[in-house]
Amino acid sequence: MTTVNELMSGDVVTVTPRCSVPELERTLANADVSGVPVVDDGRLVGVVSARDVLRRIGAAHSEAELVPDYYTDLSGFAHAGAASAARAAIGASVGERVDHLTVADLMSPAVISVAPDTDITVAARLMVERHVHRLPVVAGDRLRGLVTSLDLLRWLAGLD
């Protein structure tokens, strides 16, 4: 039986709940990952991904578009650049709202995790059933590592 402990990465990039969204984006880009565990004082408290950021930006953008545009003129007499300026203002408003958020505002606190001695096939099944790409490996409430869908593919292909 192959366990998660044999495949997991022990050197895991993490963020804290107080991390800003721009800092989270830099962390994801620098580590070339799409999501990370959220750790507070060594305890696993959530997970956050680029998708969480995009979802929040999309929601903020939809909110901003609901605000009536003073410059919209359906008769066509408005200044040609007014609509473009209005869209830019909406974009700035969305960016400003998102930049003030923290990881705590975006993270999923209901973490799907496994113990180090979990059979890798059980972990794979859990990832498929729950539609997740990474599973934090925990002992108690302490993060010990991370197993990803890429780790599983490497193992399946005999590359690990």
C-alpha positions in Angstrom: 0.0 0.0 0.0 1.3 3.4 -1.0 0.5 6.2 1.5 0.1 9.9 1.1 3.2 10.3 3.2 5.3 8.7 0.4 4.0 11.2 -2.2 3.3 14.4 -0.4 5.5 17.5 -0.7 6.7 18.4 2.8 8.0 21.8 1.8 4.7 23.6 1.4 4.1 27.2 0.5 1.5 28.7 2.8 -0.2 32.0 3.6 -1.8 33.4 6.7 -5.4 34.6 6.9 -4.1 38.2 7.2 -2.3 38.0 3.8 -3.6 40.6 1.3 -4.9 39.6 -2.1 -2.0 41.2 -4.0 0.4 39.4 -1.7 -1.5 36.1 -2.3 -1.3 36.7 -6.0 2.5 37.3 -5.8 2.9 34.2 -3.7 1.0 32.0 -6.1 2.9 33.4 -9.1 6.3 33.1 -7.5 5.7 29.5 -6.3 4.0 28.6 -9.7 1.0 27.1 -7.9 -2.7 27.6 -8.2 -3.6 27.3 -4.5 -2.1 27.1 -1.0 -3.0 26.1 2.5 -3.8 28.8 5.0 -2.0 28.4 8.3 -2.3 30.5 11.5 0.2 29.8 14.3 1.0 26.4 12.7 -2.6 25.3 12.5 -4.3 24.6 9.2 -7.3 26.9 9.0 -8.3 26.9 5.3 -7.2 26.7 1.7 -7.2 29.5 -0.9 -6.8 29.3 -4.6 -6.5 31.6 -7.6 -10.0 30.5 -8.5 -11.3 32.0 -5.2 -9.7 35.3 -6.1 -11.3 35.2 -9.6 -14.7 34.3 -8.2 -14.5 37.3 -5.8 -13.4 39.7 -8.6 -16.2 38.4 -10.8 -18.7 39.1 -8.0 -17.3 42.5 -7.3 -17.4 43.3 -11.1 -21.0 42.2 -11.3 -21.9 44.5 -8.4 -20.1 47.4 -10.0 -22.0 46.9 -13.2 -25.3 47.1 -11.4 -24.6 50.8 -10.5 -26.3 53.0 -13.0 -23.9 54.6 -15.4 -24.4 58.3 -15.5 -22.7 58.5 -18.9 -24.8 55.9 -20.7 -26.9 57.6 -23.3 -28.9 55.2 -25.4 -29.7 58.0 -27.9 -26.1 58.0 -29.0 -25.4 61.7 -28.2 -23.0 60.9 -25.3 -19.3 61.6 -25.7 -17.6 58.7 -27.5 -15.1 58.1 -24.7 -17.7 58.2 -21.9 -18.6 54.5 -22.1 -14.9 53.5 -22.1 -14.3 55.8 -19.1 -17.2 54.3 -17.3 -15.9 50.8 -17.8 -12.4 51.9 -16.6 -14.0 53.4 -13.5 -15.9 50.1 -12.8 -12.6 48.2 -13.2 -10.8 50.6 -10.8 -13.6 50.2 -8.3 -13.4 46.4 -8.6 -9.7 46.4 -8.2 -9.9 48.8 -5.2 -12.4 46.5 -3.4 -10.5 43.4 -4.1 -7.1 44.8 -3.1 -8.4 45.6 0.4 -9.5 42.0 1.0 -7.4 39.4 2.9 -7.1 35.7 2.5 -9.6 35.3 5.4 -12.2 36.9 3.1 -11.6 34.5 0.3 -10.4 31.2 1.8 -12.5 28.0 2.2 -12.4 27.2 5.9 -13.9 23.7 5.4 -10.7 22.0 4.5 -10.7 18.5 3.0 -7.6 16.9 4.3 -6.0 13.5 4.9 -3.7 11.9 7.4 -0.1 10.9 6.4 -1.0 7.2 6.6 -4.0 7.5 4.2 -3.8 5.1 1.2 -3.1 7.0 -2.0 -6.1 5.4 -3.7 -8.4 6.7 -1.0 -6.9 10.2 -1.4 -7.4 10.1 -5.1 -11.0 9.0 -4.8 -11.6 11.8 -2.3 -10.0 14.4 -4.7 -12.3 13.2 -7.5 -15.4 13.1 -5.4 -14.9 16.5 -3.9 -13.5 18.2 -7.0 -10.2 19.4 -5.4 -6.7 19.5 -6.8 -4.8 19.4 -3.5 -5.2 17.8 -0.2 -3.4 19.1 2.9 -1.8 16.3 4.9 -2.4 16.9 8.6 -1.6 15.3 11.9 -4.1 16.7 14.4 -4.6 20.3 13.2 -0.9 20.7 12.1 0.0 20.8 8.4 2.6 18.1 7.5 2.5 18.3 3.7 0.4 18.6 0.6 -0.5 16.0 -2.0 -1.7 17.3 -5.4 -3.3 15.9 -8.5 0.0 16.2 -10.2 1.6 14.1 -7.5 -1.0 11.4 -8.2 -0.4 11.5 -11.9 3.4 11.2 -11.4 2.8 8.1 -9.2 0.3 6.6 -11.7 2.8 7.1 -14.5 5.5 5.5 -12.5 7.6 8.8 -12.4 7.8 9.1 -8.7 
